[in-house]
Amino acid sequence: MKKIILIGLFSALPIVVFNSCNTSNSQTLVSKTTVADDEGYITIDTSKIPDDEFGKSVRYGRELMMKTAYYIGPNGINGKYLGNKMNCTNCHQDAGTKPYAFNLMSSHDNYPQYRGRENKVLTLAERVNNCVMRPHSGKPLPLDGKEMVAFLSYFKWISKFVPKDGDFKGAKNLEIEFPDVAASPERGKALFTENCARCHGNNGEGQYNADKSGYTYPPLWGNYAYQPGSSMHRVIKQAQWLKSNMPYDKVTIGKPYLTDAEALDIAAYVNDDAIHARPNPKTLDYPNKMGKPIDYAHSPFIDNFSAEQHKYGPYKPIIAYWKKNGWKAVY
């Protein structure tokens, strides 16, 4: 197995993001994404945000994406809504504009949208609060409050860069080709110990930034990490993100460094609930079995595969069974 230098499993962001923690708001907001036009990716120029009241809301929305905990974390200067000090941009990199990194540029156009987790149609504001409550272990933002309006203003502004047909490179994370064997927490532990622990710690505790307002490298498990109801707690979903974005100093946009199997193994280790505690471990979602992703490992299931196989695989037999029955496998 090739040696992997995995620095900052979830929060190793483009350089502008690292620097933003110690710069003024104006310096943060005039940054550009580091995506080249000649590669066919969308480039966002935040210096084009309008200089009016709407623009102020857009700028604050981007700041909230970049420094969520600073503004609305446990010690937030504008409110105390989050239960931990992770930032939205830890997963939605470059404030939701980086390709293949839980990109949010179409979110304004894609909502309202049916969500299997709640088994109902959600507004975009409700989806924002879903993230506040799940990965951040927080309480909902007021729907008409300054912070929610800022998030929605920002999403509306970045949506104008999306083609009319909504199709652009990097809109979704890269797909995973499933191996014939299950993902292995044991193999993942070896990869993590060798390459990840120096940033995230041997106990997955992460590292705070200089003023401890947020994380440079966020926790991957423990009381201040994401809940079981979070998308990152699903092995396939996390592996897709890892393949697309990690290790940050080895991967380039659209050109993975990790193999699919390695990404799955690392995700399996990080999400091994037998050894890694999480906040609110009894969080249960997806009341409709048909809308449940195949890697969501909480019963009841619509098929006869075990919870362990749903979590770690092998996934091919599950997908084949669903296809045979005329069902669309979600993952």
N, C-alpha and C positions, 0 to 999 in steps of 0.2 A: 504494500500500500504506500502510495507516495506521501511524503511529508507535507503536512498542511500547516500553514501559519495562520491561525484563526484568531484575529485580533478584533475584539469588540463584536461578539456574536450578533447582538441585536442593534447596538447603538453606534457602531463604527460608521459614522456618517461622512459625507464629503467634507473636505477641509473647511469649507465655509460654515458648516454646522458646528464643528468643534470650536471654531473661533468665536461663534456667535455668543457663547456663554460669557465671554469676557469683553464684549464690545458693546457700544451703544446701540439703541434701537435703530437709529438711522443707518449705521454701518451694516447691521444685519439685513435691513430691508432693501438696500440697493444691490444686494448680491444677485447673481444669476445662477441658474442651474448649470452644472458642468457638462452639459450634453451638447455634442457637436451637431450642427445642422447637416453636415455632409454625411452623417450616418442615418439620416432620415428620422431623427427624433425631434420632438417638439422642444423648443427652447423658450423659457419664460424669462422675461426681463421685468423684474419688479420695480425698476425705475419708471415704468410706464403706468404704475398705479395712479389713478387720477388724483389731483390735488384739490379734493373737495370733501364734504362730509362722508360720502360713500367711501372715498379713498381712505379716510381715517379708519373707518371700520374694517376695510380690507387689510390695512397694515396691522391693525391690532389682531385680526384673525390669523395672519401669518405669524406674528409674534407668539400668539397662543399655541400654534402648532409647534414652533421651535422651542419655546421655553414654557411649556404648559405648567410644570410644577412651580416655577418661579411666580407665576401669576395666580394660579388657582389650586396649588398643591396644599399639603398639610399646613405649611407656613406661608401660603400665598399672599401676596401684597394686595390682591384685588378680590380675595375670597378664598375660602377653604372648602373646596369641593372634592378634591382627590384624596384617596386613602394612601397613596404612595407618591414617590417623586420621579416617576417616569414621565417622559415627554412624548407627545403624539409622533414627533419626527423620529423617535427611536425605531418605529416600524414603518410609518409612512414617510420615507426618507425625503430629505430636502423639502420639508413641509408639504408632502403629498404630491410633488411634481416629478420625482425621479422615476424613470421607467423601471418596470418590473419590481417595484418596491411598495406594494399595496397602493398603487397610484390612485389619486383622488380627483383627477382632473375632470372625469365624467360624472362625479357624484351628484352634482347639481342637476344634471339632465336625467340621471338614472332613478331619481326618487320623486314621488313615493314608489316603493318597491316591496314585493312580498319577501319576507324573511322567514326561512324555515325555523330558525332558532326560537322565534316567538309565535310562529304559525299565524302571522297576520301581516297586513300591509303596513309598513312604517313610513313616516315622513323622514326627511333628512335630519331634522332636528331630533327626532326620536332615535335615529341611528347614531348621532353624535353622543347622545346620553347613554346609549348602549355601551359605547366605548368608555365613557366616563365611569360607568358602573362596573364593567367587567375587567378589562386590563388594569384600570386605575383604582378599582375597589372603592369608588367614590359614590357621591350622591348626585342626583340629576341637577343639571343647570336649569334655572328658570327659562322657560321657552321664549319669553319676551325680554330676557335680561341682556345686558351689554355684551357678555361673552358669547352667548348663543348667536346673537345677531352678527357678531364679528366673525365667528366661524362660517356662518352661512354666506356672509358677504364675500369672504375670501374664496369659498368654493364657487360662488357665482362668477367671480372675476377670473379665476383660472380656467373656468369652463369655456371662456370665449376663445381660447387658443385651440380647442378641440375641433377637428373637422366636422362638417355638418352631419356626415354619416356616422360619426362617433368612433370611427376605426382609426387607431394610430398605434405605432410600435410602442410596446411597453405598457399598454393599458392594463394588462394582467401580468401576474408573475409567470415565470417560465414553467412549462409543464414538466412533470417527472415521468420518466419511463420506469415502470415498476419491475423490480427483479423477481425471480421465482421464489425467493426466500423472504422470510420476515425481516423487518428492520431489527437491529440488535442493540439494546442498551449497553451490552458488554463491549461491543466494538466501538460504540459511541463514546463510552467512558474513556477508552484508551485515546481516542482522538481529542476528547475534551481535555484530559489531563495533560497531554503533550502540547496542545496548541491554544486552549481557551482559558485555562485557569489563571494564567498570569494577568489577564485583564478582568475576568469576571470572578476570580477567586476560586479556591478549591471547593468552597461550599456554595458557589453560585451567587454570592452576596453582592457582586458588582462593586463599582468604585464611584464615589461621589465626585462631583466637580469641585473646584477650589473653594467656593463659598458654601458648598453643601446644599445649594438650592435645588439641585437635580443630579442626575447621574451622567458621568462620562461613559461608563459601561454599566448598564442597568442590571439589576438582579434577575436571574433566570429561574430561580425557585425560592421558596421561603415566604415569609409573611408579607414582604413588600414587592413581590413579583406579581405576574398576571394570574387571574383566577382560572379554574378549570373551564369556565364558560367562554373563555377567550379563543379567538381563532388560532393564536399561536400555540394553544395547548393541543391542537390536532397535529399529528405527526406528518401527514401529507402536506397540509397547509404550511407548516413551518419549514418543511424540507424544500418546498417550492421557493419560499422566500430566501432560504439559505443558499440554494443553488443560484439564485439570481443576484445575490448581494455579498456573499462572503467567500473567503476572507477579503475584507475591503481593500487590502493592499495587493491582492493577487487577481481579483476578478475585475473585468471591465464590463461595461454595460452591454448586455446581450451575449456575452461570451463567458460562460461559467468556468470556474476553476475546480470546484468540487464535482466529483461524480455524483450521479443520482443516488447511488447506494450509500455513499459517504454522507450526503445530506440527510438521508433517511435515518441513518444510524445515529448521527449527532442529535437529530430531533427526538429520536426514541429515548436516548439517554436523558436529555434535558427534561422530557415530559414523563419520565418514569415515576409514577406516583407511589410506587412501593418504597422508594428511597428518598423522594423529594416532596416535602410538604408544600402546600399552597394555601393562600387565604380562601376562606369560604369553600372548602373542598366538596360540599354537598350541593353545589350549584348544578342544577339539572335543567336542560333546555330541550328543544325539539320535541314538543308534544305529539307532532304528527310523524309517525315512523317513516312515511314516504319522503318526508323532507329532511330526514336526518342524514348528514354526511356519513360515508362508509367508515371514516376514521374517527368518528365520535363514539367513544367506547362505553357508553352508558346504555343499558337495556331500558325498555324492551326494544327488540329489533324486529324488522319485518322478515328477516331471514333466520336461518338456524346456525349461523356462524357465531363463534364465541366472542365475548367482549375483548379477549386478548388478541384475537385475529383481527377484529375491527380496528383495534388500536395500532398494532404493529405489522399487520399483514401475515402472510402474503395476500396481496390485494387482488391479484388477477382472478382467483376463483370467485371472490365476492362480486366483482364487476361482471364476470361471465354469467353468474347466477341471476343478477339483476337484469342483464340484457336478455337472457333466455325468457324471463317473465314479462318482458316488455316494459321494464322500469328503467328510468334514467338514473344512473349512479351519480351521486353528488360528492365532490371532494375538492 
